[in-house]
Amino acid sequence: MDQTAVAQANAALNIVHEIATLLDTGLDREEVAILIALVENGVNPEALAEVVKELRREAAALRAAEMDSRGL
């Protein structure tokens, strides 16, 4: 990839990350880049969104269970 293409890719990533921030997705720049790469490689965006939501639900449940086990 030449320098122009790299600069354009970074600019596009910055824009998408800014949109994700404005929409309060909770995704950082690296996570946005990973999701973009997955979509570019053929992953269905709706299915990917469902996976992200499910992972967040599971992470929250694990945190809650950990808090309960600590008596907090």
C-alpha positions in Angstrom: 0.0 0.0 0.0 1.5 3.4 -1.0 1.6 6.4 1.4 -1.4 8.0 -0.2 -3.6 4.9 0.3 -2.4 4.6 3.9 -3.2 8.2 4.5 -6.7 7.7 3.0 -7.3 4.6 5.0 -6.3 6.4 8.2 -8.6 9.3 7.3 -11.5 7.0 6.7 -10.8 5.1 9.9 -10.7 8.4 11.8 -14.1 9.4 10.3 -15.7 6.1 11.1 -14.3 6.2 14.7 -15.7 9.7 15.1 -19.1 8.5 14.0 -18.9 5.6 16.4 -18.0 8.0 19.2 -20.9 10.4 18.3 -23.2 7.4 18.4 -21.8 6.4 21.8 -21.0 2.9 20.7 -18.2 2.5 23.2 -15.9 1.2 20.5 -12.3 2.4 20.5 -10.3 3.1 17.3 -8.7 -0.4 17.3 -12.1 -2.1 17.7 -13.5 0.0 14.9 -10.6 -1.0 12.7 -11.1 -4.7 13.4 -14.8 -4.5 12.7 -14.1 -2.7 9.4 -11.6 -5.3 8.4 -14.1 -8.1 9.2 -16.8 -6.5 7.1 -14.3 -5.9 4.2 -13.5 -9.6 4.4 -17.1 -10.6 3.9 -18.6 -10.8 7.4 -22.2 -9.9 7.5 -22.4 -6.5 9.3 -25.8 -7.3 10.9 -24.4 -10.6 12.2 -21.3 -8.9 13.4 -23.4 -6.3 15.3 -25.3 -9.1 17.0 -22.1 -10.8 18.0 -20.8 -7.5 19.5 -24.0 -7.0 21.5 -24.0 -10.6 22.8 -20.3 -10.3 23.8 -21.2 -7.1 25.7 -24.1 -8.9 27.5 -22.0 -11.8 28.4 -19.2 -9.5 29.7 -21.7 -7.6 31.8 -23.1 -10.8 33.2 -19.6 -12.0 34.1 -18.8 -8.7 35.8 -22.1 -8.9 37.8 -21.4 -12.5 38.8 -17.9 -11.5 40.0 -19.3 -8.6 42.0 -21.9 -11.0 43.6 -19.2 -13.5 44.5 -17.2 -10.8 46.2 -20.3 -9.6 48.1 -20.2 -6.1 46.5 
